[in-house]
Amino acid sequence: MSKLARAQRDRVPESRYAFPDAQKEPLNDAAHVRNAGARFNQVKDVTDTEGDEAWKRIQSDAKTFGVEMNEQSWRELSHHAKI
């Protein structure tokens, strides 16, 4: 997965982030969707509600980009207490 340069990141609409208010975890392609799922537990300072909403966005974009996800909820991830 390539890292987004600051200029590229600035062009990503808020709706394309798992956590749009904080602009965390862009969901602009399959690689970034996989990364967002894998790094979900590393995002700090978000509420359970924000986590639920972000997970829905990740799942939706996973379907869009053909990314298989086994978990139905972020709470199924190990160490989910970090959120």
Secondary structure, DSSP 8 states (H G I E B T S, - for coil): -----HHHHHHS-GGGEEETTTTEEE-SSHHHHHHHHHTGGG--S--HHHHHHHHHHHHHHHHHHT-----SSGGGSTTGGG-
